[in-house]
Amino acid sequence: MRVFHTHDSLHEGESMSSVLRRLGPNWPRIALFLLAALLPVPAFAQDSVGTVRGIVRNETGRPIEYAQVTLDPAGANRQARSDRDGRFSFVGTPVGPHTVRVAFVGYRPIDRPVTVPRGVVDIEVTLERLVTQLAGVEVTARRTGLYGSVIARDSLLPVPDARIEVLGARTSDTTETDGTFNFPKLKPGSYLVRVRHSQFESRNVSIVVPAGGGTQLDLVVERGLLSRDAHMEQLFRELDSRVHWMGTTAAMISREELHGEPTTGLDTAIPQAQGFMKAGFYPARDGWENACLFVDGIPRPGATIRDFAIEEIEAVEVYGPPMGRSDPTGTLASRWPPRTICGNASGPRAAFENGRADASPAQLSRNAVRVQFVAIWLRR
């Protein structure tokens, strides 16, 4: 592009058309550039907007996926959908008072006033499920176990006849015409819930059922064909058996138990999980950095849990020796390639060769158990 110099101006007696010919074909760009340079830019422009950020949960505290979030429904009417963690955001929101409306199928919509500063404002919205009132019937009991619904992402309509399996609990249910399911007698603990339907993609979601309470799970499924991979189905059957029969030196850790930022590595998050500590595993890296690692049921020699972050994980199985007690099914040991070193090439540390720590009491408890196998199930 030609540079516009001071001598490229309209000389006395020269016509405008001749000046334009002299400037060449780029004269419109030059004119716009000069015009933009002359226009004043308000100093407060960047300080007049902020960001509304939030999370949507149900009554049991679990995030609601794909909830419709509207900013200023009576005005600008900007809309977004919550992600799988229930999070949403509106960037570039004018500073001042606004209204956030949140709605989801089967729940009572809610409007939340919010004042946006010159920065970020965080809000948390809890939706209450709509209850069908029956004449002459009053329900006062608190729900326990696992319950919820399955909804199609494209239509937001209930999905009947979906099969819900709670892996490890040896129990299943089929959704009703309104898409609901219920496991009222499910014991407290961590589980992996599997959803299947002939017209939708299957999904696996980890959950935690608290003691003396219940967990409400609303699943949004993507339309598509159910995977017919017999090999993967066999891996899920093995998972079901392992979790059902796992011993005291084993743990099933759900996504909800992994605390930290999304990018936090599993090597940092796992030792802080309640199930890991309850099983008595050695909390430092020496106790499990050399564990045999499985990913979605497939052995991965040479890989370590440091290769994965929380945002990638749905659930984690952890097993320590003796394997005959922690995993009586023997499915992990039988699938691991023979004569293959687990984790780092250096192999297990001498302090853990016998399965239990052999260090001074000042360093760790003699009851600490090293980790033998780790099975990671990725988020889908």
WOLINSUL-V688732 format. One record per pair of residues at least 24 apart in sequence whose ideal C-beta (glycine too) atoms are under 10 Angstrom apart, sorted by sequence separation. I is the first residue (numbers start at 0). J is the second residue. If there is no record, write none. Layout:
i:I j:J
i:I j:J
//
This chain:
i:0 j:24
i:1 j:25
i:61 j:85
i:62 j:86
i:74 j:98
i:76 j:100
i:89 j:113
i:94 j:118
i:100 j:124
i:101 j:125
i:102 j:126
i:105 j:129
i:144 j:168
i:150 j:174
i:166 j:190
i:167 j:191
i:168 j:192
i:171 j:195
i:186 j:210
i:187 j:211
i:190 j:214
i:192 j:216
i:194 j:218
i:196 j:220
i:198 j:222
i:199 j:223
i:200 j:224
i:201 j:225
i:250 j:274
i:347 j:371
i:0 j:25
i:1 j:26
i:3 j:28
i:55 j:80
i:56 j:81
i:71 j:96
i:73 j:98
i:99 j:124
i:101 j:126
i:103 j:128
i:104 j:129
i:105 j:130
i:145 j:170
i:149 j:174
i:165 j:190
i:166 j:191
i:167 j:192
i:187 j:212
i:195 j:220
i:198 j:223
i:199 j:224
i:200 j:225
i:201 j:226
i:249 j:274
i:250 j:275
i:3 j:29
i:51 j:77
i:53 j:79
i:55 j:81
i:71 j:97
i:72 j:98
i:89 j:115
i:144 j:170
i:146 j:172
i:148 j:174
i:149 j:175
i:164 j:190
i:165 j:191
i:166 j:192
i:182 j:208
i:187 j:213
i:192 j:218
i:194 j:220
i:196 j:222
i:198 j:224
i:199 j:225
i:200 j:226
i:250 j:276
i:252 j:278
i:1 j:28
i:2 j:29
i:3 j:30
i:54 j:81
i:55 j:82
i:70 j:97
i:71 j:98
i:72 j:99
i:73 j:100
i:92 j:119
i:145 j:172
i:147 j:174
i:148 j:175
i:151 j:178
i:164 j:191
i:165 j:192
i:166 j:193
i:187 j:214
i:196 j:223
i:197 j:224
i:198 j:225
i:201 j:228
i:250 j:277
i:251 j:278
i:290 j:317
i:291 j:318
i:0 j:28
i:1 j:29
i:51 j:79
i:53 j:81
i:54 j:82
i:57 j:85
i:70 j:98
i:71 j:99
i:72 j:100
i:92 j:120
i:149 j:177
i:150 j:178
i:164 j:192
i:165 j:193
i:185 j:213
i:197 j:225
i:250 j:278
i:290 j:318
i:342 j:370
i:0 j:29
i:3 j:32
i:55 j:84
i:56 j:85
i:69 j:98
i:70 j:99
i:71 j:100
i:90 j:119
i:148 j:177
i:149 j:178
i:163 j:192
i:164 j:193
i:185 j:214
i:196 j:225
i:249 j:278
i:250 j:279
i:290 j:319
i:341 j:370
i:3 j:33
i:54 j:84
i:55 j:85
i:69 j:99
i:70 j:100
i:72 j:102
i:148 j:178
i:149 j:179
i:163 j:193
i:164 j:194
i:183 j:213
i:195 j:225
i:201 j:231
i:247 j:277
i:248 j:278
i:250 j:280
i:287 j:317
i:341 j:371
i:54 j:85
i:55 j:86
i:68 j:99
i:69 j:100
i:88 j:119
i:147 j:178
i:148 j:179
i:149 j:180
i:162 j:193
i:163 j:194
i:164 j:195
i:182 j:213
i:195 j:226
i:201 j:232
i:247 j:278
i:248 j:279
i:249 j:280
i:320 j:351
i:341 j:372
i:342 j:373
i:0 j:32
i:53 j:85
i:54 j:86
i:55 j:87
i:68 j:100
i:69 j:101
i:147 j:179
i:148 j:180
i:162 j:194
i:163 j:195
i:181 j:213
i:182 j:214
i:203 j:235
i:246 j:278
i:247 j:279
i:248 j:280
i:287 j:319
i:319 j:351
i:322 j:354
i:341 j:373
i:53 j:86
i:54 j:87
i:67 j:100
i:68 j:101
i:69 j:102
i:88 j:121
i:146 j:179
i:147 j:180
i:148 j:181
i:161 j:194
i:162 j:195
i:163 j:196
i:245 j:278
i:286 j:319
i:298 j:331
i:320 j:353
i:321 j:354
i:52 j:86
i:53 j:87
i:67 j:101
i:68 j:102
i:146 j:180
i:147 j:181
i:161 j:195
i:162 j:196
i:182 j:216
i:201 j:235
i:296 j:330
i:320 j:354
i:52 j:87
i:53 j:88
i:66 j:101
i:67 j:102
i:68 j:103
i:87 j:122
i:145 j:180
i:146 j:181
i:147 j:182
i:161 j:196
i:162 j:197
i:203 j:238
i:269 j:304
i:296 j:331
i:300 j:335
i:319 j:354
i:320 j:355
i:51 j:87
i:52 j:88
i:53 j:89
i:66 j:102
i:67 j:103
i:72 j:108
i:145 j:181
i:146 j:182
i:158 j:194
i:160 j:196
i:161 j:197
i:180 j:216
i:268 j:304
i:298 j:334
i:300 j:336
i:319 j:355
i:335 j:371
i:51 j:88
i:52 j:89
i:66 j:103
i:67 j:104
i:73 j:110
i:87 j:124
i:144 j:181
i:145 j:182
i:146 j:183
i:159 j:196
i:160 j:197
i:161 j:198
i:164 j:201
i:166 j:203
i:195 j:232
i:266 j:303
i:267 j:304
i:280 j:317
i:293 j:330
i:297 j:334
i:298 j:335
i:305 j:342
i:335 j:372
i:50 j:88
i:51 j:89
i:52 j:90
i:63 j:101
i:65 j:103
i:66 j:104
i:72 j:110
i:85 j:123
i:144 j:182
i:145 j:183
i:158 j:196
i:160 j:198
i:161 j:199
i:179 j:217
i:180 j:218
i:265 j:303
i:266 j:304
i:267 j:305
i:269 j:307
i:280 j:318
i:281 j:319
i:293 j:331
i:296 j:334
i:298 j:336
i:301 j:339
i:303 j:341
i:304 j:342
i:334 j:372
i:50 j:89
i:51 j:90
i:64 j:103
i:65 j:104
i:69 j:108
i:85 j:124
i:142 j:181
i:143 j:182
i:144 j:183
i:145 j:184
i:146 j:185
i:162 j:201
i:164 j:203
i:166 j:205
i:178 j:217
i:193 j:232
i:264 j:303
i:265 j:304
i:266 j:305
i:268 j:307
i:278 j:317
i:280 j:319
i:300 j:339
i:301 j:340
i:302 j:341
i:303 j:342
i:332 j:371
i:49 j:89
i:50 j:90
i:51 j:91
i:52 j:92
i:63 j:103
i:66 j:106
i:143 j:183
i:144 j:184
i:145 j:185
i:158 j:198
i:161 j:201
i:168 j:208
i:178 j:218
i:195 j:235
i:264 j:304
i:265 j:305
i:266 j:306
i:268 j:308
i:269 j:309
i:275 j:315
i:278 j:318
i:279 j:319
i:291 j:331
i:300 j:340
i:301 j:341
i:302 j:342
i:303 j:343
i:331 j:371
i:332 j:372
i:334 j:374
i:49 j:90
i:50 j:91
i:51 j:92
i:67 j:108
i:69 j:110
i:85 j:126
i:142 j:183
i:143 j:184
i:144 j:185
i:158 j:199
i:161 j:202
i:165 j:206
i:214 j:255
i:264 j:305
i:265 j:306
i:266 j:307
i:267 j:308
i:268 j:309
i:274 j:315
i:278 j:319
i:291 j:332
i:293 j:334
i:298 j:339
i:300 j:341
i:301 j:342
i:331 j:372
i:48 j:90
i:49 j:91
i:50 j:92
i:66 j:108
i:105 j:147
i:143 j:185
i:144 j:186
i:178 j:220
i:193 j:235
i:264 j:306
i:265 j:307
i:266 j:308
i:267 j:309
i:274 j:316
i:275 j:317
i:293 j:335
i:300 j:342
i:301 j:343
i:330 j:372
i:331 j:373
i:48 j:91
i:49 j:92
i:63 j:106
i:68 j:111
i:70 j:113
i:81 j:124
i:105 j:148
i:140 j:183
i:143 j:186
i:144 j:187
i:165 j:208
i:264 j:307
i:265 j:308
i:269 j:312
i:272 j:315
i:274 j:317
i:291 j:334
i:292 j:335
i:298 j:341
i:301 j:344
i:325 j:368
i:331 j:374
i:47 j:91
i:48 j:92
i:49 j:93
i:104 j:148
i:143 j:187
i:174 j:218
i:191 j:235
i:207 j:251
i:264 j:308
i:265 j:309
i:268 j:312
i:291 j:335
i:330 j:374
i:48 j:93
i:49 j:94
i:70 j:115
i:105 j:150
i:145 j:190
i:147 j:192
i:149 j:194
i:151 j:196
i:193 j:238
i:207 j:252
i:208 j:253
i:263 j:308
i:264 j:309
i:272 j:317
i:291 j:336
i:325 j:370
i:326 j:371
i:47 j:93
i:48 j:94
i:49 j:95
i:51 j:97
i:53 j:99
i:55 j:101
i:57 j:103
i:104 j:150
i:131 j:177
i:193 j:239
i:205 j:251
i:207 j:253
i:262 j:308
i:263 j:309
i:265 j:311
i:269 j:315
i:325 j:371
i:326 j:372
i:47 j:94
i:55 j:102
i:103 j:150
i:104 j:151
i:145 j:192
i:149 j:196
i:151 j:198
i:152 j:199
i:191 j:238
i:205 j:252
i:206 j:253
i:207 j:254
i:261 j:308
i:262 j:309
i:263 j:310
i:265 j:312
i:268 j:315
i:278 j:325
i:321 j:368
i:325 j:372
i:46 j:94
i:47 j:95
i:49 j:97
i:51 j:99
i:53 j:101
i:55 j:103
i:57 j:105
i:58 j:106
i:151 j:199
i:152 j:200
i:191 j:239
i:205 j:253
i:206 j:254
i:207 j:255
i:260 j:308
i:261 j:309
i:262 j:310
i:269 j:317
i:291 j:339
i:319 j:367
i:320 j:368
i:326 j:374
i:57 j:106
i:204 j:253
i:205 j:254
i:206 j:255
i:207 j:256
i:259 j:308
i:260 j:309
i:261 j:310
i:262 j:311
i:291 j:340
i:292 j:341
i:319 j:368
i:320 j:369
i:322 j:371
i:104 j:154
i:149 j:199
i:204 j:254
i:205 j:255
i:259 j:309
i:260 j:310
i:261 j:311
i:265 j:315
i:291 j:341
i:292 j:342
i:318 j:368
i:319 j:369
i:320 j:370
i:321 j:371
i:322 j:372
i:43 j:94
i:55 j:106
i:104 j:155
i:191 j:242
i:205 j:256
i:257 j:308
i:258 j:309
i:259 j:310
i:289 j:340
i:290 j:341
i:291 j:342
i:317 j:368
i:319 j:370
i:320 j:371
i:103 j:155
i:104 j:156
i:105 j:157
i:190 j:242
i:205 j:257
i:257 j:309
i:289 j:341
i:290 j:342
i:318 j:370
i:319 j:371
i:320 j:372
i:104 j:157
i:149 j:202
i:163 j:216
i:189 j:242
i:257 j:310
i:288 j:341
i:289 j:342
i:317 j:370
i:318 j:371
i:319 j:372
i:55 j:109
i:188 j:242
i:288 j:342
i:289 j:343
i:317 j:371
i:318 j:372
i:163 j:218
i:238 j:293
i:254 j:309
i:257 j:312
i:287 j:342
i:288 j:343
i:289 j:344
i:317 j:372
i:318 j:373
i:68 j:124
i:254 j:310
i:289 j:345
i:316 j:372
i:317 j:373
i:318 j:374
i:147 j:204
i:161 j:218
i:238 j:295
i:257 j:314
i:288 j:345
i:289 j:346
i:290 j:347
i:316 j:373
i:317 j:374
i:53 j:111
i:66 j:124
i:238 j:296
i:254 j:312
i:256 j:314
i:257 j:315
i:289 j:347
i:315 j:373
i:316 j:374
i:317 j:375
i:147 j:206
i:161 j:220
i:234 j:293
i:237 j:296
i:253 j:312
i:254 j:313
i:255 j:314
i:256 j:315
i:288 j:347
i:289 j:348
i:315 j:374
i:316 j:375
i:51 j:111
i:53 j:113
i:66 j:126
i:158 j:218
i:191 j:251
i:235 j:295
i:252 j:312
i:253 j:313
i:254 j:314
i:288 j:348
i:314 j:374
i:315 j:375
i:316 j:376
i:63 j:124
i:145 j:206
i:158 j:219
i:189 j:250
i:190 j:251
i:192 j:253
i:234 j:295
i:235 j:296
i:253 j:314
i:254 j:315
i:286 j:347
i:314 j:375
i:315 j:376
i:51 j:113
i:63 j:125
i:145 j:207
i:158 j:220
i:189 j:251
i:191 j:253
i:234 j:296
i:252 j:314
i:253 j:315
i:285 j:347
i:286 j:348
i:289 j:351
i:313 j:375
i:314 j:376
i:51 j:114
i:63 j:126
i:145 j:208
i:162 j:225
i:188 j:251
i:189 j:252
i:190 j:253
i:191 j:254
i:233 j:296
i:234 j:297
i:251 j:314
i:252 j:315
i:285 j:348
i:312 j:375
i:313 j:376
i:314 j:377
i:51 j:115
i:144 j:208
i:155 j:219
i:158 j:222
i:189 j:253
i:231 j:295
i:251 j:315
i:252 j:316
i:286 j:350
i:287 j:351
i:311 j:375
i:312 j:376
i:313 j:377
i:314 j:378
i:49 j:114
i:50 j:115
i:60 j:125
i:143 j:208
i:188 j:253
i:189 j:254
i:231 j:296
i:250 j:315
i:251 j:316
i:252 j:317
i:285 j:350
i:286 j:351
i:312 j:377
i:313 j:378
i:49 j:115
i:50 j:116
i:59 j:125
i:143 j:209
i:147 j:213
i:153 j:219
i:189 j:255
i:207 j:273
i:230 j:296
i:231 j:297
i:250 j:316
i:251 j:317
i:285 j:351
i:304 j:370
i:307 j:373
i:311 j:377
i:312 j:378
i:313 j:379
i:48 j:115
i:49 j:116
i:50 j:117
i:52 j:119
i:53 j:120
i:54 j:121
i:55 j:122
i:56 j:123
i:58 j:125
i:143 j:210
i:146 j:213
i:147 j:214
i:148 j:215
i:149 j:216
i:150 j:217
i:152 j:219
i:153 j:220
i:189 j:256
i:207 j:274
i:230 j:297
i:249 j:316
i:250 j:317
i:311 j:378
i:49 j:117
i:50 j:118
i:51 j:119
i:52 j:120
i:53 j:121
i:54 j:122
i:55 j:123
i:56 j:124
i:57 j:125
i:58 j:126
i:143 j:211
i:144 j:212
i:145 j:213
i:146 j:214
i:147 j:215
i:148 j:216
i:149 j:217
i:150 j:218
i:151 j:219
i:152 j:220
i:153 j:221
i:154 j:222
i:249 j:317
i:250 j:318
i:307 j:375
i:310 j:378
i:48 j:117
i:49 j:118
i:50 j:119
i:51 j:120
i:52 j:121
i:53 j:122
i:54 j:123
i:55 j:124
i:56 j:125
i:57 j:126
i:58 j:127
i:59 j:128
i:143 j:212
i:144 j:213
i:145 j:214
i:146 j:215
i:147 j:216
i:148 j:217
i:149 j:218
i:150 j:219
i:151 j:220
i:152 j:221
i:153 j:222
i:166 j:235
i:248 j:317
i:249 j:318
i:250 j:319
i:281 j:350
i:304 j:373
i:306 j:375
i:309 j:378
i:47 j:117
i:48 j:118
i:49 j:119
i:50 j:120
i:51 j:121
i:52 j:122
i:53 j:123
i:54 j:124
i:55 j:125
i:56 j:126
i:57 j:127
i:58 j:128
i:141 j:211
i:142 j:212
i:143 j:213
i:144 j:214
i:145 j:215
i:146 j:216
i:147 j:217
i:148 j:218
i:149 j:219
i:150 j:220
i:151 j:221
i:152 j:222
i:166 j:236
i:169 j:239
i:248 j:318
i:249 j:319
i:281 j:351
i:286 j:356
i:303 j:373
i:307 j:377
i:46 j:117
i:49 j:120
i:50 j:121
i:51 j:122
i:53 j:124
i:54 j:125
i:55 j:126
i:57 j:128
i:141 j:212
i:142 j:213
i:143 j:214
i:145 j:216
i:146 j:217
i:147 j:218
i:148 j:219
i:149 j:220
i:151 j:222
i:164 j:235
i:166 j:237
i:167 j:238
i:168 j:239
i:169 j:240
i:245 j:316
i:248 j:319
i:285 j:356
i:302 j:373
i:304 j:375
i:45 j:117
i:46 j:118
i:80 j:152
i:105 j:177
i:141 j:213
i:142 j:214
i:166 j:238
i:167 j:239
i:242 j:314
i:245 j:317
i:246 j:318
i:247 j:319
i:248 j:320
i:105 j:178
i:142 j:215
i:166 j:239
i:167 j:240
i:169 j:242
i:245 j:318
i:246 j:319
i:248 j:321
i:249 j:322
i:283 j:356
i:285 j:358
i:302 j:375
i:43 j:117
i:104 j:178
i:105 j:179
i:165 j:239
i:166 j:240
i:167 j:241
i:168 j:242
i:169 j:243
i:242 j:316
i:248 j:322
i:281 j:355
i:298 j:372
i:299 j:373
i:164 j:239
i:166 j:241
i:167 j:242
i:168 j:243
i:241 j:316
i:246 j:321
i:249 j:324
i:250 j:325
i:281 j:356
i:166 j:242
i:167 j:243
i:238 j:314
i:246 j:322
i:248 j:324
i:249 j:325
i:279 j:355
i:298 j:374
i:299 j:375
i:165 j:242
i:166 j:243
i:167 j:244
i:241 j:318
i:246 j:323
i:247 j:324
i:248 j:325
i:249 j:326
i:281 j:358
i:285 j:362
i:286 j:363
i:297 j:374
i:167 j:245
i:238 j:316
i:246 j:324
i:247 j:325
i:248 j:326
i:249 j:327
i:285 j:363
i:296 j:374
i:245 j:324
i:246 j:325
i:283 j:362
i:290 j:369
i:291 j:370
i:293 j:372
i:294 j:373
i:295 j:374
i:296 j:375
i:244 j:324
i:245 j:325
i:246 j:326
i:283 j:363
i:289 j:369
i:290 j:370
i:291 j:371
i:292 j:372
i:293 j:373
i:294 j:374
i:295 j:375
i:296 j:376
i:244 j:325
i:245 j:326
i:246 j:327
i:282 j:363
i:286 j:367
i:287 j:368
i:288 j:369
i:289 j:370
i:290 j:371
i:291 j:372
i:292 j:373
i:293 j:374
i:294 j:375
i:295 j:376
i:244 j:326
i:245 j:327
i:281 j:363
i:282 j:364
i:285 j:367
i:286 j:368
i:287 j:369
i:288 j:370
i:289 j:371
i:290 j:372
i:291 j:373
i:292 j:374
i:293 j:375
i:294 j:376
i:295 j:377
i:59 j:142
i:189 j:272
i:244 j:327
i:245 j:328
i:281 j:364
i:286 j:369
i:287 j:370
i:290 j:373
i:291 j:374
i:292 j:375
i:293 j:376
i:294 j:377
i:58 j:142
i:167 j:251
i:189 j:273
i:241 j:325
i:242 j:326
i:243 j:327
i:244 j:328
i:283 j:367
i:285 j:369
i:286 j:370
i:287 j:371
i:290 j:374
i:295 j:379
i:65 j:150
i:166 j:251
i:189 j:274
i:241 j:326
i:243 j:328
i:279 j:364
i:281 j:366
i:282 j:367
i:287 j:372
i:59 j:145
i:61 j:147
i:64 j:150
i:188 j:274
i:240 j:326
i:241 j:327
i:242 j:328
i:281 j:367
i:287 j:373
i:59 j:146
i:65 j:152
i:128 j:215
i:240 j:327
i:241 j:328
i:279 j:366
i:280 j:367
i:281 j:368
i:59 j:147
i:64 j:152
i:67 j:155
i:240 j:328
i:241 j:329
i:279 j:367
i:280 j:368
i:281 j:369
i:128 j:217
i:237 j:326
i:239 j:328
i:240 j:329
i:241 j:330
i:279 j:368
i:280 j:369
i:281 j:370
i:57 j:147
i:65 j:155
i:238 j:328
i:240 j:330
i:241 j:331
i:278 j:368
i:280 j:370
i:126 j:217
i:237 j:328
i:203 j:295
i:237 j:329
i:238 j:330
i:278 j:370
i:237 j:330
i:236 j:330
i:237 j:331
i:275 j:370
i:234 j:330
i:237 j:333
i:233 j:330
i:237 j:334
i:234 j:334
i:269 j:370
i:269 j:373
i:248 j:354
i:269 j:375
i:205 j:312
i:248 j:355
i:205 j:313
i:206 j:314
i:265 j:373
i:204 j:313
i:205 j:314
i:203 j:313
i:204 j:314
i:205 j:315
i:265 j:375
i:106 j:217
i:202 j:313
i:203 j:314
i:105 j:217
i:104 j:217
i:103 j:217
i:104 j:219
i:103 j:219
i:249 j:368
i:248 j:368
i:250 j:370
i:83 j:204
i:247 j:368
i:248 j:369
i:249 j:370
i:252 j:373
i:191 j:313
i:192 j:314
i:248 j:370
i:249 j:371
i:254 j:376
i:191 j:314
i:248 j:371
i:249 j:372
i:251 j:374
i:252 j:375
i:190 j:314
i:254 j:378
i:189 j:314
i:191 j:316
i:189 j:315
i:189 j:316
i:241 j:372
i:242 j:374
i:241 j:374
i:83 j:219
i:238 j:374
i:237 j:374
i:238 j:376
i:80 j:219
i:64 j:204
i:234 j:374
i:235 j:376
i:234 j:376
i:61 j:204
i:61 j:206
i:61 j:207
i:59 j:206
i:166 j:314
i:59 j:208
i:60 j:209
i:167 j:316
i:59 j:209
i:66 j:217
i:60 j:212
i:63 j:215
i:65 j:217
i:59 j:212
i:61 j:214
i:63 j:216
i:64 j:217
i:65 j:218
i:66 j:219
i:59 j:213
i:60 j:214
i:61 j:215
i:63 j:217
i:64 j:218
i:65 j:219
i:58 j:213
i:59 j:214
i:60 j:215
i:61 j:216
i:62 j:217
i:64 j:219
i:59 j:215
i:61 j:217
i:63 j:219
i:57 j:214
i:58 j:215
i:59 j:216
i:57 j:215
i:56 j:215
i:57 j:216
i:57 j:217
i:84 j:254
i:83 j:254
i:205 j:376
i:203 j:376
i:205 j:378
i:203 j:377
i:204 j:378
i:203 j:378
i:204 j:379
i:203 j:379
i:84 j:261
i:202 j:379
i:201 j:379
i:200 j:379
i:191 j:376
i:62 j:255
i:61 j:255
i:60 j:255
i:166 j:376
i:84 j:310
i:83 j:378
//
